[in-house]
Amino acid sequence: MNPSPAASPRWIRAAGWILLIKVVYLGAVFAILKGWNHPEQIPKFEVRWPIDADPTFESHFATWDAAHYLLLATQGYAEGVRSCAFYPLWPLLWRGVIALGAPPVWGGLVLANLLSTLGLALVYRAVALRHDASRAFWVVLFMAIYPGNLFLQFSYSECIFLVLLVSLWSGLEERRWWSAAFGAALLPLSRAVGVFAILPIGVWLLRHPIIAPHWNRWVSRAPRSTHRLLTVVADPSRGGGRWWVLPALPLVGWAAYLELMAHWTGNPFEGFEAQKHWGRHSILNLINVPKFVIEYLNPRYFHEFADSMLDRLCFLAVAYTLPALWRSERALLPWAYILGILPAMSGSFTSYIRFSGMAFPVFLMWSAPAPTRPLRILRCVGLVILGLLHLHLVRNFILGRWAG
């Protein structure tokens, strides 16, 4: 897909509308908090803002992970600090804004919203090019209202992760190598799952005119039914030597992450050591299927750090879209796996509602045309439910309760 400028959607106008809605959204949050300002009721976290001081009005916008990112942005990484579990790209960007003289909390909030506005606008552009403007509108609407994406309004790493994710996806879709390379190299610096971008890149490259014949020859040895599912058609537009470099870039980004951690803390694996303190995320969980099933079947709370019913319901909603993806958007299944399935398995559903907010293939399926009245009603009911859950989690976040 190589759209001409005349065919490109009006994504900059979409960005303007998204930014306006964000201003109204945050304005409402500010107004409510000004009328009800009791920062002393925010729980005493291990890391909170201000550091080593009583909470203030700003503390409502720096709870949970945002406080850890603020610590990293202002004081940096160090050996033995539990905040080292968080990946460095977002706190580095935040540090840059602070260095320019911005107040720490408000500077991060502005930067996060500008980046997430760009990310959602790029989603609109990519979907409009792939389908049409109406489909793009619904995808962005579902993404914005999805409860886990409340963090696109606050100082979390979702903002930069979304920009990089869409840069990679749209770069592959539109054969724009520099855009794809930008996303592929930096995703591992923003979140652990970023290194797994090598999977959709590899699947995309199967249609390379050099790879496709060898791949088809190999799968021809498989049973007939499997052969039909796995065979690919060579795509001449995917030629060019530089595309061969792309699968290596997530590994380069991950190596850069390890090098940075070694430089800052003396231990390249300090982040993994810090992650053990939470006792939830582990790459070994990806192969421990019995544990995954047992965890899924044992929710104990509506929504808490662990054992959340809401996280499991969100996983069910994601899994429900997979058959539809297989039928209509099969090329997006690798993306659905690394963004929607892998985080549930690796983290035993912890923070799943937040991680799944980046699973754009799911929202693409939810936004499919609704030709009948019952489907349109179902879509509206779904949006209302998601909106109510979103408001509930926003309330939790600004009061220092668990939101995801």
Phi, psi and omega in degrees: 000117177228081185293144174283159181305325182293333182271351184292138181288164181276066186285336177291321175297320177299320178299321178299316179294319179298315180296320178299316180296323177297320179298316178296316180302306182290329176298320178294319178298315179300314183297317180296317181291327177295325178283333179229090185242096179229070182298340180294344180273355176290131182303156179274091179286163173300319175236124177213168181243137356292151181290130178057038178209166179290148181295151179234187178302322180299333185297336178298336183256012181220049177262162177051234186298328180300325178292321177296316179297322178296319177299316180292323182289330184262328184243344177085178179276148178205155181299135176083000180271125184295336179295346178297348177294342183268141186284153199273345189297314181295311178297331176292317176297319179297319178300322179297320178294319179296321180297334178279358176106003180285143174301137188308307184291310185287327176297317178294322180296316179296314181298316181299319182285327175294317180292318180290329173298314177299316181299313180294323177295323177291326173299314178303314181298313183296318181288322178297322178290325182282325183234266178198174185294325179296314179297320180297320178301313182292323178298311180296322179297313179298317180297318183292324184274337181309130187305320181295341181270013170300336183285353172288348177262352184235178192275067177243166183286352179304326185298311182282327178299319180296317179300313181293321180298312181289328176300317179291311183298309182292328177298319176292314182300319187257008178060039177256100190296317184294322176296314179296318181295321178302311180293316184297320184284328187262342180305317180294344177273352183254333181197150185302322183293347183302327181293337180282001174300344177300333181291303178296329176297314180298318178295321178298321183287347179301335180272004175301137185301338177273321184283320188307312181299318180294319179297313181296325178294323180289315182286345178295343178279348180283167176305156189301317181295319179294322180301318180296326182284326189261346182294148181232162178251128180299138180241107182302333181290349179266010178285177180110132185296329185292337179293338178293336181285333191303317181298338181279342188292322174300325177290324176297317178297320179292321176298322177296322177300313180297321179294319178296317180296322178295321180293319184279323188243348184086356181224114181298339183254021180301324179298321179289324176296318180294325182295334181295336181295332179275336174065028182240308187273132177201137179294336179293337178297338182294337180252000180263074184296318178303319178298319180299315181295316180297317178299319182297323186274004185232058172285145180238343183226161176294310177199104175224181182306318179231159175061041183271127174295322181296319177299319181288325176294322177295321177296320178298319179295321177294312181299328181295334181277347186298317177300321178294321176297320180297324182282322191242334184224054189301329182294344181268357181300320176300322177295317180299324180292309186287335182262334186245332183257311183303316180297327179294321182284314185292327184253011181051042176073000178295129181061021185297324182299328178283314181296321183289347177295343178267358184282076187300329178299329178296314181291332175295322178287320179297334184267007180303148181308137179250091188285341184250159181298315178302322179293322178294321177295317179299319179298316180295319178298317178300317179296321179296315180298314179299320180296319179294318177296322178300312180298321179298317182286328174298315177302315179300316185297310185288343176264003177083014176266167184290127178240338180143000000 
